[in-house]
Amino acid sequence: MSFDEEATAGALRAWLTTKLRNAADITVSAVSISPAPDGTKTVRFATAWKDQGELLSADLVAKVGAARGPDPRSKLETEFLVLQMLVEAGLPAPTPWWFEDDFSVLGGPFLVFDCSRGRTGHGPPSLIRDENLRGSSLAR
């Protein structure tokens, strides 16, 4: 892990102690940080903890808003609420865990949700140009 990844793992571990209230032995590993040109970043990580003696774990993603620019809190909070509604409606979407608006944790507001394996589109589906997707429902 790079210095940034180690520092991020430490920040997430400390933050998770405030969210997983009955948890013990919280670990954060496999941190991967992907910055975007707009100042946002995606942090993938694995976490494990004990809850009343039972070992639990999750692969999670933290989507971190840019520290500058238009109010990043409202966009991420809206995204968090939309994910909640999609999951509650039974539609396929990653389960959201938390929205955090404290910039001091990861340098901007962020939302945490389940890490889903697979491809993600960038922009409206009509803009996806992938030969492997032509003719599939994903390309429409």
N, C-alpha and C positions, 0 to 999 in steps of 0.2 A: 504494500500500500504506500502511496505517496504521502508526503506531509499533509497536503490538503485532504486526502482521504482519511488519514488518521485523525486529523483535527475534526473533520466532519463526523466520523464515527464517535468520537468523544462527546461532541455536542449533541448528537442524537441520543446517545446512551443517557446523558444527564437529563435531556428533555423527556425521554421515555419514562424516567422515574416519576415524573409528574403526571403522566398519562396512564400508566399501568400501575395503579395505586397499590394493589395487593401483590405486585410482582417482586420477585427476588432474583438475584444473579442475572440481571439483564446484560445481554451481550449484543453487540452490533458488529457485523462482519461483512465481507464481500462488498465493500462500498465502491461504487463506480459513479463518477461525476461526469455528466455530459453537458457542457455549456452550449448555449445557443447565441446566435449573433444579436438577438434583441435584449441580451442581458439576463435572460432567465436561465435556469439550469435544471436538469433532471438528475436526481440522486437515487440510484438503485441501491438497496441494502437488504441484508438478511438480519433478522433479530430473533433472539430466543430468550426465554425467561421461565422462571418457575412460579406457578400460581398454586398455592396450597399443596406443594410437593409435586404437582404435575408439570412436566416439561412441555412448554408450548413454543411454537415458532411461527414466523411469517416472513415471506419475501415481499418487501414493500417498495414503493416509489414515493419520493418526496418531490413534488413539482414546486420549485422555488421561483417566486416572482422577482422581477428586477427591482432593485432598491430605488431606482429613479424612474421618472416618467409618470404617465397617468396612473391614478390610484390602482396599484396592483392588488390591493386587498379585495376590492369589490369584484374584480374579474375572477380571482381564485376562489373567493367565497361563493360566487355564483356557480362556478364549475363544480365545487364541492356539493352544493345543493342539487344541481342537475344530476350528478352521479348518484346521490342518495335517491332521488326520484326514479331514476332508471332502474336501480336495483330493487326498490320497493315495488315497481311495476312488473318485476320479473323479466326485464329486458337484459340482454348480455352487456354488462359493464363492470369494470373493476369496482370492488366494494371500497367506498371511502371510509377512512378511519377517523381522521381529524383535519380540521382547518386551524392553522396557527397564524396569528397576525403579529407576533412578536419578532421584529427584525433581528433581535440580538442572537437568536438561535442559529440561523443559517444565512443571515445577511439580507433577508427579505421575507415577506409572508410566504407561507407554503401550505400545501395540502398533501396529505398522506393517503395513499390508496394501495390496494393489493396490486402486486406486480402480475400482469397478465402476459403470457407468452404469445408471440405472434407478431404480425406486422401492424404498423399503425400508419394511417394516412396522414399526409401533410396537406391541409387545406380541404376544400370541399371534395367529396368523392368524384365529382365530374372532372377534377383536375389531376387525378391519379393517372399516370401514364406508365403502366406496367404490362408488358406483353403477357406475363403469366396470369394476369387478372382479366384480360379481355374476355368478354362473354360471361364472366362470373357475376354473381350478384354484388360482389365487392366493387366492381368497376363501374357500376351504375350510379 
